[in-house]
Amino acid sequence: MGSFIYLTPLFLYFPRFIPGVETQPLLTLALALGSLCTSSRSRPRVAFALMTATLVGWTLLRTTIVGGASASLSLLQLMIGPLILFGAIARHAPPPSRSTLAWITAFFSAAAVLEMLAPGVYGALASSILDRSTVTDGHRGISAFTPEPTYATITLVYFLLLARWAHMRGDAAHPWIEWGLGAVLMATLSTYLLVLVIAVALVRRPGWFLAVGLAFLAALPLLTSGALENDDSIRAVVAVSRILSSDFSDFLPSISLIDSSIGSRLLTNVASLKTPVTAPLGLGLDCNSVPSAFDAAGFDFAFSNPVLSQVIDGGCLKPQSYAAATTLGLGALALPFVLALAFAFRYALGSRRARPWGDAFAIAITLILVQVQLTSPIPWLLLYIAAAARQPVGASRASRPAPASKPLPLPSQ
């Protein structure tokens, strides 16, 4: 069961061990920490220790200079992802069998059917096990026992990549897995799925992607004639229409008014990414950090966004991606921290490896840059899978067979 760490994202949102906390990667963290402590491989432990010492040192220094111990101590959240990454390297496990993944595919398929055919039953069940839940209404897609369709998309894409990794390792059982996960993915109707498909297309076929992009820009005047309302189409179509209909000369305020959901994500990320300029020592990662970033960036209109105003008044607003959290929390130290993390990753792997699996790497980097929960293990597990997918885990260098290179069949749009 060494590969069980790869299955832990299935339990990311339930059961709820800590009330009021939406994402709980407790099982992943426990396995990663156990792997670091018990593995005979020293490089992942050294890499994690150095990264932890660096972040703790900066936390203490920032507390001394700026004060605000709560905001500074919250920076330790940035070590959750590296702990999972180095723990996966230390565990060095092969992928789970496709027979196991077939059961997971059946679970998501059954959840999708239940949500579409009996939304009332699904809603009652989801609300009892999730901290937050949404139910498909014909415009937004299915959530499949995650808090919302975007989260479902991230989880389903992860398991699709995991299935492909198992196939690349020679396990060809249950060829319907990709079709099943692909069908459930399409049922999420998520705009974020378009972003992830674009990321994979850019890595696989950059020339084709450029040609399509130029054609899209040429047709842009015809596509921006008007924004659809929520009742006119499915959520993904509405979102794309509203983005194209925004005032690009003043894009952030415009999209914040036209589409409060997309606007809230963009405003949070952009304000966070500007922090190295507006607050070079960083703002920490407590509940006041993002509102402080809005003030520092001059984003007064952010407080009028319906989504953001509700969270600011009655909750805790967090960055929408790991990259945004890093720049928000560390300020000007964010770039050295990221470079140190990249170096530690390479060092922990122990040797120069073949080019990483492009599909998994593209998805992982997109999640880290664009949108994923700060404590989600998915992008970090994908980073390790991208490095490990091209060679058998545990085999000696002389006995490694030539790597497989079958493409990842992400659903086309």
N, C-alpha and C positions, 0 to 999 in steps of 0.2 A: 504493500500500500504506500510505497514511497512517493508515487505519483499523485497521492490524494491532494497535495497542495494545489495542484492545477484545478481541482474541482471545487475548491473553497469559495470562489466567487458566486456559486449557486446559493450560498448562505450569507450573502453580503447584507441583505436587508431584513432577514428574519432567521432565527427567532430574535426578539428584541430583548437583549440582556440589559441594555442601558436605555431607559425611557427617555424620549425626546431627542435621541440621536439617530439620524436617518441611516447612516452608513456605518456598519459595525464589522470591520474586517478582523474580528478577534481570533477566529480560527486560523486564518492565514498568518497573522502575526505570531501566534503561538507556535505554529509549525516552522515558520521562518527562523524564529529565535531558537527553537530547539535544534534546528539544523546547524545554525552557526555554533551552538555550544557543543554539539556532539560530533560534528564532521571532522574527519582527519585532514581535511584541506584547510590550510592556514591562511591562504590568500584572501578569501572572502571575509574572514574574521578581522584580519589586519585592515582591509579596506574599510569595513564598517566602523572599526574603532577610530581610524583616522578621520573619517567623515564626521563621526559623532563628536570627537574632540574639537574639530574645527567649528562646528555649529555651537557647541556648548561654550567655547571660548568667545565667539562673537556675541552670544547671548549675554554672557557676564559683562563683556565690555560695553555693549549697548545699554545694559541696565545701569552701569556706572556713569556713562556719559549722559544719557537721555532720561533715565528713570523709567517708571512704568514697568515694574517687574512682570505684571500679568501679560502685557503685550509682548515683552521680550521672551518670557518663558514659553509662550505659545508657539515660538519659532521651532520648538522641538518637534512639532507636527511634521516638519519637512523631512524628518528622518524616518517616517513610516514607510514611504516608498522605497528608499534605499535599503531599509531593513528587509523588506520583502524581496527585493532584487538580489541582494547578497545572500539571503537565506535560500533562495531558489538555486543560486549558483552552488552553494555549499551542499544542498540536497542532491543535485546532479541526477535527478530522476528522469526516466523515460516518460513519454506521454501516457495517459490512461488508455486502456483498450477502447476500441471503437464499439465493443459490446456495451461497455459502461456508458459511453457517449450516446449510444442508441436509446438507453433509458432516459437520459437527460433530454434528448430530442423529443421523446414521447411525452415527457413532463411538460415541456414548453408548448407542444402541439395541443395537448389536452387543456392547458391553461388558456390558450388562444381560443379554442372552440368554446370553452365555458364562458369566457368573457364576451364573445360575440353573440352566442345563442341565449345565454342566461345572465345578462349583465347585473341584475339585481342580486342573484346568488353569489356571483363573483365579487361584487362590491362588498357584500357583507363579510365574505371570507377574507378578502384582501385587507379590509379595514381592521380585522381582528388580529392579523399577524404582522401588518406593516405599520410603521410610524406615520406614513403618508401614502395615500393611494389615489389613483384616478381610474376611471372606467371609460371604455370606448363609447363614443356617442354618435358614431357615423362620420364625424369630422376629424377628431383625433383618433389615432389608432390604438391598438391594444397595449397594455402595460405588462402583461404576463408575470404577475406577482413581483413587480418592481414598482418604485414610486410613480413612474411616468414613462411614456413611450421612448423618450431619449435614453433613459437608463436601460430600458429593455433592449434597445438597439445596441448599446455598448456591450451588454452581457451576451446577447445572441451572436454578435460578430466575434466576440472572444471565443465562444464555444465552437463556432464554425472554423476559426483558425486552428483551434485545438484539434478538431477532427481532421483537418487537412494535415497537420503535423503528424498525427498518428498514421495517416495514409502514406505520407512520405517515408515513414519508418518501416513500411512494409505491411501494415495492418489494413487490409482492403475490405474487411467485413462490413456488412450493412451499408451498401452504396447509396441507400436512400437518405442517409443522415443529412448530407448537404442540401438535398431537395427539401427535406422537412424543415431544417433551420432556415433555409432561404425563404420558404413560404411564410413562416412566422415573422421573419424579418420584414417582408413586404407588408404584412398586416399591421406593423407598427405605424406606418404612414409617417415616419419621422423625417423631418428635414435633415437631421444630423446624419442619417444614412447616406444622403446625397454627398455630404462632405467627406465621409469615409470612403465612398466609392471613388470620388474624385482623387483622393489621396493615393489610392491603389492604382488608379489609371495613370496618374502622373509618374509613378515609379515604374510601371510596366511599359507604358507607351507614351513617353514624353512628346514625341513628334505628333502622334495622333491627338494627344491632349491639346497641344498648341493649335492644331488646325481647328479642332472643335471650338476652342476658346475664341479664336479670331472670328469664326462664323457666328458665335454667340454675340460678340461685341458688335458685329455688323447688323445683327437683327435686334439689338438692344432698343433702338427707338420705337420699334413696333411692339415690344414687350412691356413698355413702361407707360402705356396709355391710361392705365388706371389700376388701383389696388382693389382686390376682391375683399369682401367682408367675410367674417367667419362662417356665416350661414350659406355662403355661395359655393363652397367647395371643401375638400378635405384640408386638414391643417397644413400639410406640407406644401400644397399648391398655393394656399393663402399666404404662407410665409414667404415663398419665393416671389409671389406677385407683389407683396408689400415691400420687400427689399428692393425690387426693381423700380418700384414707384416712388421711392424715397427721394428727397432732395439731396443729391450727392454733393452739392456745394455746402451743405450744413447737415451732414449725414447723421451724426449721432443724435442730435435733438429730434431730427425728422423721424428716424426709425423708432426712437423711444416713444413718440406720440402715435405713430402708425401701427406699431406692433410692440406692445409693452413687454411681452415675453422675450422676444429676440433682443429688444432694446436693453432690457435689464442685464442680459448676459454680456452684450457688447460693452455697455457702460462700465460694468464691474471689471471686465478684463482690461479695457483700455486705461482706465484710471489706475489700476494696479500696475500695468506695464510702464506707466509714466512715472511711477514712484522714484526710481533712481535719479530722475531729474528734479522732481518736485520735493522729495524728502530723501536726500542721499543716505541717511542712516537707517532708512526703512521705517515702517510704521507698525511692525509686529503683526500678529495674526489673531488678535482678539476680536470681539464683536464690534469694536469701535474703529477698527483699522480701515475697512472699506469706506465708511462714511467720511473718515478723515482724508482718505485718498480723493474722494469726490471734491472735498473742500480745497485740497491742495492743487488739484487739476483745474479748478474753476468750473466744475460740472454742477452748477446750481440746479439745472433742469433735471438732474438725476433724482432729486428728492420729490419731483412731481410725477415720476414714473409710478403707475399704479402697483406694479409688482414690488418694486424696490421700497416704496413708502410703507407698504404693509409689513415687510420683513424688518425694516429699520425700526418701525414703531413697536412691533410685537415679537421680534425674534432676534436672530443672530445672522448677519449677512456675511457670507464668506466668498472668497474668490471662486471663479468658475473653472479654473484649471490650475495644474501644478505650477506651470510657468508664471501665471499671474500671482499665485501665492508666494512664489520665490521672490519676485521683484517687489511685491508689496511688503513682504516681511523683512527682506534683507537690504533693500535699496541698492546702492552702488556695489555692494558685495555679491549681488546675485550672479553676475557673470563669472567672477572667480569661483564661486560655489559650484556653478554648473560645469565649468571646466574641470574642477577637482573631481566632481562626480563622474564625469566621462572618463577621466584618467583612472579613477578607482575601479570603475566597471571593467575597463580593459585589463587592469592589473589583476582583478579578482578572477577573470577568466583563465589566467595562467599562461596563455600563449596566444600568439597571433592566429586568429581563426580565418576561415574563408569568409567571403563576403556574406553578410547576414541575409536571412530570408527577407526579401524586400517587402512582401505583403504585410507580414507581422510587424516589421520595423516601421513601415509607413503608418500603420494604424496606431501603434504605440506612440509615436512622436506626435501625430495629429491629436490624440487624446490629451497628451501632456500639454500641448500648446493651446488647444482650442477649448475643450470642455471635458472634464471628468472630475468626480469628487476628489478632494484632496487626499482622502484616506482610502481611495479605491485601490485594490491590488492589481487590477486588470492591466494597466499599461506597463507595470513593472514585470509582471509575469510574461507579458508579450515581448518585452525587451530581451529577457533571457531566452525565450523560445526562439526569437529571431536569431540569436547567436548560436543556439544549440541545434536548430533544425537541419542544418546542412551536414551534420556528422552524428553518428550514433553515440549516445551517451554511455560512458563507461568502457568503450572500446579503446584498445591501445592504438597509438598513432599509426603503427605499421599495418594494423588489421582493419582499419576503417575502409569500408567500401565506398565507391563513388557515390556522391550524394544524389538523391532524387531531385527533380526540379519541375514537378508537375504544377501548373498554375492554380491559383486559388480561385474557385468559381464564385466570387461574390455576385449577388443577384444584379442583373442589369436593370436599368430603369426603363 
